[in-house]
Amino acid sequence: MVMMNSKSKNTYDAIVIGAGSVGLPTAYFLTLEGWSVLVLDGEASPGQGQNKAAIGGVRATHSDPGKITLCLQSIEIFEGWREKHGVDIGWIGGGYCFPVYREEDEKLLTDILPTQKSYGLDIDWVGPDRIKELIPGINENGLRGGTYSPGDGQVSPLKSASEFWKQSKERGCEYRFGEPVTGLLIEGGRIKGVKTSKGVYNADVVVNSAGSEARKIGLMAGIDIPVVPDSHEGGISAPMERFFDPLIVDMRPGPGGKTKNFYFGQNDRGQVIFCYTPIEPIIGTNRSCTSEFMPIIARRLIDLIPRLKNMLIRRVWRGLYPMTPDGIIILDRVREVEGFYLEVGMCGQGFMLGPGVGLNMAKLITSGEPAIDREVFDTLSFYRDFGKGRAEALK
Ligand SMILES: Cc1cc2nc3c(=O)[nH]c(=O)nc-3n(C[C@H](O)[C@H](O)[C@H](O)COP(=O)(O)OP(=O)(O)OC[C@H]3O[C@@H](n4cnc5c(N)ncnc54)[C@H](O)[C@@H]3O)c2cc1C
């Protein structure tokens, strides 16, 4: 590594493409390692890509070891932020709760409990009475119980983006906004820097953190990354008095049979923030809101918690998940182009994965080894078999 003060103009140890959910923490952790870093983004300020579309749910209670270990690290970073930096990023440690009404959902959730417990996750099946305490006013008709994981929580995506930006800037990181990367400089199989709409910047390390645009950046290096944009809608209410703490996931299909998991929570301002997963993925970059989103949400919310029938909606939006064919993220060093790294394909969990990804990628880049177990990290490889879905994703 070359020390910061010995760098010539426009030359850095590393360039991060994208000031989003994963690029910002990566820049922060690279500056903590003493590296000089430039972050480039086509948007006007930090977190303006898909980061701000997220509803802020943060959980480690997945079934995949890579996501579990990275999210455990993310939670530690988010939860400890106020104590370490003295700034509130909207952390609410209210856990995640999956209330269950169907036998098949109970089986699915209880089947993965042993794996989750083997990673030390604090999650259990609880009976209907506990669910009623956690979610006052929940529809009791047919309620079987559910899972509750008190260690999970919620964070404000915009507050945390702004904090990673500020803290990294204070440690010398440079940011250039409104400056999209238009090309990569590659010589003899090595990355040498990037070209933007306004200039040329040099570095021996370039990190692709371009979210739903990651494939375009890969193609600039002749690398075809199987990441496609898949659109999802979200919305937020006016603030109201806090009456539940967990982020809630209802796994039942919604009215009309077009939607599956429905997620919502009450944020640090008392606003209810929500989204759902369509059964059929909606591939493409169309971000216009649909006329079916709110009627489906309203039905689902009122069915689950009837007292929410008077809730006022403040706004809705549509964002893009950067999807991989197998739903697992990609963290790797590109073998064909030395110095080119990928932290892409964050799917629907890039916000919660961000700090863990940033920490591990910074370690990988600066020392050659990630912070988590190498075997687990390698399950996230760009060179894994994506199965049949790969060809489909690249269409
Ligand atoms: C409705 C909805 C709800 C969600 N809820 C959650 C949730 O509760 N929890 C969770 O973990 N995730 C959630 N997500 C998913 C989450 O938003 C994404 O997984 C995450 O933001 C992706 O992070 P990223 O850093 O890869 O992309 P981004 O945050 O989009 O960052 C990529 C950045 O790259 C920049 N960029 C692109 N091309 C270029 C270029 N050529 N040059 C320079 N810069 C470029 C973009 O402007 C952008 O700022 C949700 C998503 C949606 C749509």
The ligand as an SDF file (V2000), in Angstrom:
LIG
                    3D

 53 58  0  0  0  0  0  0  0  0999 V2000
  -38.9150   -1.6000   -1.4400 C   0  0  0  0  0  0  0  0  0  0  0  0
  -37.5780   -2.1030   -0.9700 C   0  0  0  0  0  0  0  0  0  0  0  0
  -37.3770   -2.4520    0.3670 C   0  0  0  0  0  0  0  0  0  0  0  0
  -36.1610   -2.9430    0.8070 C   0  0  0  0  0  0  0  0  0  0  0  0
  -35.9770   -3.2240    2.1310 N   0  0  0  0  0  0  0  0  0  0  0  0
  -34.7790   -3.6790    2.5660 C   0  0  0  0  0  0  0  0  0  0  0  0
  -34.5780   -3.9410    3.9530 C   0  0  0  0  0  0  0  0  0  0  0  0
  -35.4560   -3.7600    4.7880 O   0  0  0  0  0  0  0  0  0  0  0  0
  -33.3480   -4.4050    4.3410 N   0  0  0  0  0  0  0  0  0  0  0  0
  -32.3420   -4.6200    3.4490 C   0  0  0  0  0  0  0  0  0  0  0  0
  -31.2770   -5.0620    3.8470 O   0  0  0  0  0  0  0  0  0  0  0  0
  -32.5160   -4.3570    2.1270 N   0  0  0  0  0  0  0  0  0  0  0  0
  -33.6980   -3.8930    1.6690 C   0  0  0  0  0  0  0  0  0  0  0  0
  -33.8670   -3.6240    0.3460 N   0  0  0  0  0  0  0  0  0  0  0  0
  -32.7760   -3.9620   -0.6040 C   0  0  0  0  0  0  0  0  0  0  0  0
  -31.6910   -2.9020   -0.5780 C   0  0  0  0  0  0  0  0  0  0  0  0
  -32.2540   -1.6310   -0.8360 O   0  0  0  0  0  0  0  0  0  0  0  0
  -30.6240   -3.2440   -1.6320 C   0  0  0  0  0  0  0  0  0  0  0  0
  -30.2450   -4.6030   -1.5380 O   0  0  0  0  0  0  0  0  0  0  0  0
  -29.3740   -2.4110   -1.4000 C   0  0  0  0  0  0  0  0  0  0  0  0
  -29.6640   -1.0360   -1.3130 O   0  0  0  0  0  0  0  0  0  0  0  0
  -28.3480   -2.6580   -2.5090 C   0  0  0  0  0  0  0  0  0  0  0  0
  -27.1630   -2.0470   -2.1040 O   0  0  0  0  0  0  0  0  0  0  0  0
  -26.0340   -1.6860   -3.1600 P   0  0  0  0  0  0  0  0  0  0  0  0
  -24.9810   -0.9260   -2.4100 O   0  0  0  0  0  0  0  0  0  0  0  0
  -25.6570   -2.8960   -3.9090 O   0  0  0  0  0  0  0  0  0  0  0  0
  -26.7730   -0.7060   -4.1970 O   0  0  0  0  0  0  0  0  0  0  0  0
  -27.1290    0.8790   -4.0310 P   0  0  0  0  0  0  0  0  0  0  0  0
  -27.4400    1.2460   -2.6280 O   0  0  0  0  0  0  0  0  0  0  0  0
  -28.1170    1.1780   -5.0970 O   0  0  0  0  0  0  0  0  0  0  0  0
  -25.7360    1.5390   -4.4030 O   0  0  0  0  0  0  0  0  0  0  0  0
  -25.1970    1.4870   -5.6990 C   0  0  0  0  0  0  0  0  0  0  0  0
  -24.7090    2.8820   -6.0580 C   0  0  0  0  0  0  0  0  0  0  0  0
  -23.9720    2.7920   -7.2830 O   0  0  0  0  0  0  0  0  0  0  0  0
  -24.2010    3.9750   -8.0080 C   0  0  0  0  0  0  0  0  0  0  0  0
  -23.8450    3.7200   -9.4070 N   0  0  0  0  0  0  0  0  0  0  0  0
  -24.4650    2.9150  -10.3110 C   0  0  0  0  0  0  0  0  0  0  0  0
  -23.8220    2.9810  -11.5060 N   0  0  0  0  0  0  0  0  0  0  0  0
  -22.7770    3.8340  -11.3270 C   0  0  0  0  0  0  0  0  0  0  0  0
  -21.7600    4.3050  -12.1950 C   0  0  0  0  0  0  0  0  0  0  0  0
  -21.6760    3.9290  -13.4770 N   0  0  0  0  0  0  0  0  0  0  0  0
  -20.8520    5.1710  -11.6860 N   0  0  0  0  0  0  0  0  0  0  0  0
  -20.9130    5.5670  -10.3810 C   0  0  0  0  0  0  0  0  0  0  0  0
  -21.8700    5.1550   -9.5460 N   0  0  0  0  0  0  0  0  0  0  0  0
  -22.7810    4.3010   -9.9980 C   0  0  0  0  0  0  0  0  0  0  0  0
  -25.6800    4.2450   -7.7800 C   0  0  0  0  0  0  0  0  0  0  0  0
  -25.9930    5.6030   -8.0300 O   0  0  0  0  0  0  0  0  0  0  0  0
  -25.8500    3.8650   -6.3110 C   0  0  0  0  0  0  0  0  0  0  0  0
  -25.7200    4.9600   -5.4510 O   0  0  0  0  0  0  0  0  0  0  0  0
  -35.0710   -3.0950   -0.1200 C   0  0  0  0  0  0  0  0  0  0  0  0
  -35.2520   -2.7120   -1.4420 C   0  0  0  0  0  0  0  0  0  0  0  0
  -36.4780   -2.2170   -1.8810 C   0  0  0  0  0  0  0  0  0  0  0  0
  -36.6280   -1.8140   -3.3270 C   0  0  0  0  0  0  0  0  0  0  0  0
  1  2  1  0
  2  3  1  0
  2 52  2  0
  3  4  2  0
  4  5  1  0
  4 50  1  0
  5  6  2  0
  6  7  1  0
  6 13  1  0
  7  8  2  0
  7  9  1  0
  9 10  1  0
 10 11  2  0
 10 12  1  0
 12 13  2  0
 13 14  1  0
 14 15  1  0
 14 50  1  0
 15 16  1  0
 16 17  1  0
 16 18  1  0
 18 19  1  0
 18 20  1  0
 20 21  1  0
 20 22  1  0
 22 23  1  0
 23 24  1  0
 24 25  2  0
 24 26  1  0
 24 27  1  0
 27 28  1  0
 28 29  2  0
 28 30  1  0
 28 31  1  0
 31 32  1  0
 32 33  1  0
 33 34  1  0
 33 48  1  0
 34 35  1  0
 35 36  1  0
 35 46  1  0
 36 37  1  0
 36 45  1  0
 37 38  2  0
 38 39  1  0
 39 40  1  0
 39 45  2  0
 40 41  1  0
 40 42  2  0
 42 43  1  0
 43 44  2  0
 44 45  1  0
 46 47  1  0
 46 48  1  0
 48 49  1  0
 50 51  2  0
 51 52  1  0
 52 53  1  0
M  END
$$$$
